[in-house]
Amino acid sequence: MKSARLPAVILLAALAAACKPGADAPATSADNPAVATIDGKAIPRALFDTYVQGVSGKESSALTDEQRQQVLDNLIRAEVIASQAEKDGLAKDPKASAMLELSRLNILQQEMSEKYLADKTPTDDELRAEYETQVAALAKHEYKARHILVATQEFAKSLITQLDKGARFETLAQRESLDSSKDNGGDLGWFTPDRMVPPFAAAVVALEKGQYTKEPVQTQYGWHVIRLDDIRDVQPPPFDGVKDRLVQIVQAKKFKAYADELVAKAKVDRKL
């Protein structure tokens, strides 16, 4: 097992309650006994198990005795340092306090999401309806195009003049383009418009197969001369191939609707 160094985000998650100003120590019980005490303060088994899961991705029972002791040593170290930080007033620092609070919010939101969705497994009808929604939102066509990227509008216009006189697009791209696609004659392969910046995408969509832009197209990268080589229909992925992703989308929408209801019921007074 790798050295059990707890990432900062997991450290916050594991120790947020202990470090939060005014918070009580985590409770122990017969079902949640202490795995160690530090100056009389107990480290409950639940905290240890959460720590183990965070650093190793395994249940504590899956570790060897030596590995468990190593993780416990690191947890004790983290608790000692956190306690000293609190004694030094660092928990009251605005930045540290905000990070602890954000960690608390993230943890509770995740737990609330899991609790709310526990008995709301999407039905096949819900998944298929979401599939149709996602498919309807997909781009209908893919485009295969080449471009020549240059620094100025004037130079781009001169390239268009050369194309009008019969120059080969690929040759000009290889010689003049500032883009790495120059090695392939400006070939960008197949893409949907949403993958390109808006001015570039709009210019491509407006072209007919085999045409090139008669005016330079400006983007944040420079000036483009674009030729459309081919168009094909987009084939949506099969339902079974994206079913797991659809489950995530449907559940996210359900929880968002629930959260929206909570926000609507809350009395919110914005100060910003």
Backbone hydrogen bonds, N-H to C=O, Kabsch-Sander energy under -0.5 kcal/mol:
donor,donor_aa,acceptor,acceptor_aa,energy
5,R,3,S,-2.4
6,L,4,A,-0.6
11,L,7,P,-2.8
12,L,8,A,-2.4
13,A,9,V,-1.8
14,A,10,I,-3.1
15,L,11,L,-2.2
16,A,12,L,-1.4
19,C,15,L,-2.2
20,K,16,A,-1.6
23,A,20,K,-2.6
29,S,32,N,-1.2
35,V,43,I,-3.3
36,A,43,I,-0.7
38,I,41,K,-2.9
41,K,38,I,-2.1
42,A,40,G,-0.5
43,I,36,A,-3.0
45,R,33,P,-2.3
48,F,44,P,-1.9
49,D,45,R,-3.0
50,T,46,A,-2.1
51,Y,47,L,-2.3
52,V,48,F,-2.7
53,Q,49,D,-2.3
54,G,50,T,-2.0
55,V,51,Y,-2.2
56,S,52,V,-2.4
57,G,52,V,-0.6
57,G,53,Q,-1.6
58,K,52,V,-0.6
62,A,59,E,-1.7
63,L,60,S,-1.5
68,R,64,T,-2.6
69,Q,65,D,-2.2
70,Q,66,E,-2.0
71,V,67,Q,-2.5
72,L,68,R,-2.7
73,D,69,Q,-2.5
74,N,70,Q,-1.9
75,L,71,V,-2.4
76,I,72,L,-2.8
77,R,73,D,-2.3
78,A,74,N,-2.5
79,E,75,L,-2.6
80,V,76,I,-2.7
81,I,77,R,-2.5
82,A,78,A,-2.6
83,S,79,E,-2.6
84,Q,80,V,-2.2
85,A,81,I,-2.5
86,E,82,A,-2.2
87,K,83,S,-2.3
88,D,84,Q,-2.2
89,G,86,E,-1.4
90,L,85,A,-2.6
92,K,89,G,-1.2
93,D,90,L,-1.3
97,S,93,D,-3.3
98,A,94,P,-2.2
99,M,95,K,-2.3
100,L,96,A,-2.4
101,E,97,S,-2.2
102,L,98,A,-2.6
103,S,99,M,-2.2
104,R,100,L,-2.2
105,L,101,E,-2.6
106,N,102,L,-2.6
107,I,103,S,-2.4
108,L,104,R,-2.5
109,Q,105,L,-2.4
110,Q,106,N,-2.2
111,E,107,I,-2.5
112,M,108,L,-2.6
113,S,109,Q,-2.3
114,E,110,Q,-2.3
115,K,111,E,-2.3
116,Y,112,M,-2.7
117,L,113,S,-2.3
118,A,114,E,-0.7
118,A,115,K,-0.6
120,K,117,L,-1.9
127,L,123,T,-2.3
128,R,124,D,-2.5
129,A,125,D,-2.2
130,E,126,E,-2.2
131,Y,127,L,-2.3
132,E,128,R,-2.2
133,T,129,A,-1.8
134,Q,130,E,-2.7
135,V,131,Y,-2.7
136,A,132,E,-2.3
137,A,133,T,-1.1
138,L,134,Q,-0.6
138,L,135,V,-1.0
142,E,232,R,-3.0
143,Y,191,F,-3.2
144,K,230,D,-2.5
145,A,143,Y,-0.5
145,A,189,G,-1.1
146,R,227,R,-2.5
147,H,186,G,-1.5
148,I,225,V,-2.2
150,V,148,I,-0.5
150,V,223,W,-2.8
156,A,152,T,-1.8
157,K,153,Q,-2.4
158,S,154,E,-1.8
159,L,155,F,-1.7
160,I,156,A,-1.9
161,T,157,K,-2.1
162,Q,158,S,-1.8
163,L,159,L,-2.2
164,D,160,I,-2.5
165,K,161,T,-1.2
166,G,163,L,-1.8
167,A,162,Q,-2.5
172,L,168,R,-2.1
173,A,169,F,-2.5
174,Q,170,E,-2.4
175,R,171,T,-1.8
176,E,172,L,-3.1
177,S,172,L,-0.5
177,S,173,A,-1.7
178,L,149,L,-2.6
182,K,179,D,-1.9
183,D,180,S,-1.3
184,N,181,S,-1.8
185,G,182,K,-1.9
186,G,181,S,-2.5
187,D,181,S,-0.6
187,D,184,N,-0.9
188,L,145,A,-2.8
191,F,143,Y,-1.9
195,R,192,T,-2.2
196,M,193,P,-1.8
200,F,197,V,-0.6
201,A,197,V,-2.5
202,A,198,P,-2.9
203,A,199,P,-1.7
204,V,200,F,-2.1
205,V,201,A,-2.5
206,A,202,A,-1.4
207,L,203,A,-0.6
207,L,204,V,-1.4
210,G,228,L,-3.4
211,Q,208,E,-2.5
213,T,226,I,-2.4
217,V,224,H,-2.5
218,Q,216,P,-0.5
219,T,222,G,-2.6
222,G,219,T,-1.1
223,W,150,V,-2.8
224,H,217,V,-2.9
225,V,148,I,-1.8
227,R,146,R,-2.7
228,L,211,Q,-2.5
229,D,144,K,-2.8
229,D,227,R,-0.6
230,D,144,K,-1.7
232,R,142,E,-2.1
234,V,140,K,-2.1
241,G,238,P,-0.6
242,V,238,P,-0.8
242,V,239,F,-1.2
243,K,240,D,-0.5
246,L,242,V,-2.3
247,V,243,K,-2.1
248,Q,244,D,-1.6
249,I,245,R,-2.2
250,V,246,L,-2.8
251,Q,247,V,-2.5
252,A,248,Q,-2.4
253,K,249,I,-2.2
254,K,250,V,-2.2
255,F,251,Q,-2.6
256,K,252,A,-2.2
257,A,253,K,-2.3
258,Y,254,K,-2.0
259,A,255,F,-2.9
260,D,256,K,-2.8
261,E,257,A,-1.7
262,L,258,Y,-2.0
263,V,259,A,-2.5
264,A,260,D,-2.3
265,K,261,E,-1.7
266,A,262,L,-1.4
268,V,266,A,-1.0
270,R,268,V,-0.6
